[in-house]
């Protein structure tokens, strides 16, 4: 039996997992400092493509690790569908206690939706989806909520390229083959002004069409070392993310109020 406050924790854990699956560097890039022409081309080409298929793995200390696979579009705000699989950490243990090992996440411009497991659905009145509105995140979670909102709304792969362009420590590592594609590897250190991630390094691999093939981000958080590796392909792919039926959807903010006694 999962008690009321434990249910709040479970949905909160799912919130963290969903954010981690698409997280990018939290800092906004500053003015360009001697950017490489190749990276400027990569930024434009990746932005113009508008969508891609993505496979990623994320780890944040002992808190969580997970993989994500699906397709996302950034042409008109974030949209897309990812399947998240929880592979380790305390968050994964919490989700397993609720009978959930993976979930479908649907991202739309105003909110994202997580499919619940059977036990969580029962606790939510039988509803199969939980809605997390971006506008609620800061109110519900303070500064960390604002950070999550930024992560979820800025996930285009060219964001990592912009950060390298803004960095004063960018270098071309050299030519490498990534998943059978010829690429050029660039690396740089990014100083973050956010409290969640510090001392970050960003690496990107760009192919002959100036499109991002791979991205690796590493840093340190309050929960321990942070790392994310993402692979991108099939740029311009059609992306579908349907909003679940309202009658089958519970709102996270309302669940928190109900289960915490207002």
C-alpha positions in Angstrom: 0.0 0.0 0.0 1.4 3.4 -1.0 0.4 6.2 1.4 -0.7 9.7 0.4 2.6 11.4 1.0 4.5 8.6 -0.6 2.4 9.0 -3.7 3.4 12.7 -3.8 7.0 11.5 -3.7 6.4 9.0 -6.5 5.0 11.6 -8.9 7.8 14.0 -7.9 10.3 11.3 -8.8 8.6 10.9 -12.1 8.9 14.6 -12.6 12.7 14.4 -12.0 13.1 11.5 -14.5 11.2 13.3 -17.2 13.3 16.4 -16.8 16.5 14.5 -16.8 15.7 12.7 -20.0 15.8 15.8 -22.0 18.1 18.0 -19.9 20.6 20.3 -21.5 23.1 22.7 -20.1 21.2 25.2 -17.8 23.2 28.3 -18.6 22.2 30.6 -21.4 25.1 31.4 -23.7 26.8 34.7 -23.5 28.3 36.8 -26.3 30.3 34.8 -28.9 34.0 34.8 -28.3 36.0 33.8 -31.5 33.5 31.1 -32.6 34.5 28.5 -35.1 32.8 28.9 -38.5 32.0 25.2 -38.5 30.2 25.4 -35.2 28.2 28.4 -36.5 27.1 26.4 -39.5 26.2 23.5 -37.2 24.1 25.7 -35.1 22.1 27.0 -38.1 21.7 23.6 -39.8 20.6 21.8 -36.6 18.1 24.6 -35.8 16.7 24.6 -39.4 16.2 20.8 -39.3 13.6 21.3 -36.6 13.3 17.7 -35.4 15.3 14.4 -35.0 15.3 11.0 -33.5 17.2 10.8 -30.2 18.7 8.2 -28.0 20.2 9.3 -24.7 21.5 8.1 -21.4 21.6 10.3 -18.3 23.2 9.8 -14.9 23.1 12.1 -11.9 25.1 10.8 -8.9 23.2 8.3 -6.8 19.9 10.1 -7.6 19.1 8.5 -10.9 20.2 7.1 -14.2 17.9 6.4 -17.2 17.8 6.0 -20.9 15.4 7.7 -23.4 14.5 6.9 -27.0 12.1 8.6 -29.3 11.7 11.7 -31.5 11.4 15.4 -30.6 10.8 18.6 -32.5 12.0 22.1 -31.5 10.5 24.0 -34.4 7.6 25.5 -32.5 8.4 24.8 -28.9 9.3 21.3 -27.6 7.0 18.5 -28.8 7.7 14.8 -29.0 7.4 11.3 -27.5 10.1 9.5 -25.6 10.1 6.1 -23.9 12.1 6.4 -20.6 13.7 3.4 -18.9 14.9 3.7 -15.3 18.2 2.0 -14.9 19.5 3.0 -11.4 19.6 5.4 -8.5 17.2 6.2 -5.7 14.6 7.6 -8.1 14.5 4.3 -10.0 14.1 2.4 -6.8 11.2 4.6 -5.8 9.5 4.1 -9.2 10.1 0.3 -9.0 8.3 0.3 -5.6 5.3 1.7 -7.5 5.6 -1.1 -10.1 7.0 1.2 -12.9 10.2 0.3 -14.8 9.6 2.5 -17.8 7.1 5.0 -19.0 6.0 6.9 -22.1 6.5 10.7 -21.9 4.7 13.1 -24.2 6.1 16.6 -24.5 4.0 19.5 -25.7 4.7 23.3 -25.7 2.7 24.0 -22.4 3.2 20.8 -20.4 4.5 17.2 -20.5 2.5 14.1 -19.7 3.7 10.8 -18.1 1.9 7.5 -18.4 1.4 6.1 -14.9 1.8 2.5 -13.8 -1.1 0.5 -12.5 -0.6 1.4 -8.8 -0.1 5.1 -9.5 -3.2 5.1 -11.8 -5.2 3.6 -8.9 -4.0 6.4 -6.6 -5.0 8.9 -9.2 -8.6 7.8 -9.5 -7.9 5.3 -12.3 -6.4 8.0 -14.6 -3.6 6.7 -16.9 -1.7 10.0 -17.3 -0.2 12.8 -15.1 0.1 16.3 -16.5 3.1 18.5 -15.5 2.4 22.1 -16.6 5.6 24.1 -17.1 4.0 27.2 -15.6 3.5 25.2 -12.3 7.0 24.0 -11.9 8.5 27.2 -10.3 5.6 27.6 -8.0 5.7 24.0 -6.9 9.5 23.5 -6.6 11.0 27.0 -6.3 14.3 27.6 -8.0 14.7 24.0 -9.0 11.4 24.1 -10.7 12.4 27.1 -12.7 15.5 25.1 -13.7 13.4 22.2 -14.8 11.2 24.5 -16.8 14.2 25.8 -18.6 15.5 22.3 -19.3 12.3 21.1 -20.8 11.8 24.1 -23.0 15.3 24.3 -24.4 16.3 20.9 -25.6 17.3 21.4 -29.3 20.7 19.8 -29.9 22.1 23.1 -31.3 21.8 24.5 -27.8 25.0 22.6 -26.9 26.7 24.1 -30.0 25.7 27.6 -28.9 27.3 27.0 -25.5 30.5 26.0 -27.2 30.4 29.1 -29.3 30.0 31.2 -26.2 32.8 29.5 -24.4 36.3 30.8 -24.3 37.7 27.3 -24.3 36.7 25.6 -27.5 39.0 23.3 -29.5 38.7 21.0 -32.5 39.6 17.5 -31.3 39.7 16.0 -34.8 37.9 13.6 -37.2 36.1 10.6 -35.7 33.5 8.1 -36.9 30.3 7.9 -34.8 27.9 5.2 -35.6 29.2 4.9 -39.1 29.1 8.6 -39.8 32.1 10.8 -40.4 32.2 13.6 -37.9 34.4 16.4 -36.5 34.7 16.4 -32.7 34.7 19.7 -30.8 35.1 20.1 -27.0 35.0 23.0 -24.5 34.5 24.0 -20.9 31.3 25.8 -19.9 31.0 27.8 -16.7 27.5 27.6 -15.4 25.9 30.3 -13.3 23.1 27.9 -12.1 23.4 26.2 -8.7 22.5 22.8 -10.0 25.4 22.2 -12.4 29.0 23.5 -12.2 32.3 22.9 -14.0 30.7 21.5 -17.1 32.4 20.1 -20.2 30.5 19.9 -23.5 31.6 17.7 -26.5 29.8 17.6 -29.8 30.3 15.6 -33.0 29.2 17.2 -36.2 28.8 15.5 -39.6 29.5 16.6 -43.1 26.0 18.1 -43.4 26.8 20.3 -40.3 24.3 18.3 -38.2 24.9 17.2 -34.7 25.4 13.4 -34.4 26.4 13.1 -30.8 26.6 15.2 -27.7 28.2 14.6 -24.3 27.8 16.8 -21.3 29.5 16.3 -17.9 29.4 18.3 -14.8 28.9 18.3 -11.0 25.6 18.7 -9.1 24.5 18.7 -5.5 23.6 15.0 -6.0 27.0 14.0 -7.5 28.5 13.8 -10.9 26.2 14.5 -13.8 26.6 13.2 -17.4 24.4 12.8 -20.4 25.2 11.3 -23.8 22.8 11.7 -26.7 22.8 10.5 -30.3 20.8 12.3 -33.0 19.7 11.0 -36.4 16.9 11.2 -39.0 16.8 15.0 -38.9 13.5 16.4 -40.2 11.6 13.3 -39.1 7.9 13.6 -38.6 7.1 14.0 -34.8 3.8 13.1 -33.2 2.8 13.9 -29.6 -0.9 13.8 -29.0 -2.3 15.3 -25.8 -3.9 12.5 -23.8 -7.7 12.6 -23.2 -8.6 15.1 -20.4 -10.9 12.5 -18.8 -7.9 10.2 -18.4 -5.4 12.8 -17.2 -4.7 13.9 -13.6 -3.0 17.2 -13.0 0.2 17.0 -10.9 -0.5 20.3 -9.0 -4.0 19.1 -8.0 -2.7 15.7 -6.9 -0.2 17.4 -4.7 -2.9 19.6 -3.1 -5.2 16.7 -2.6 -2.7 14.2 -1.2 -1.0 16.7 1.1 -4.3 17.9 2.5 -4.3 21.3 0.7 
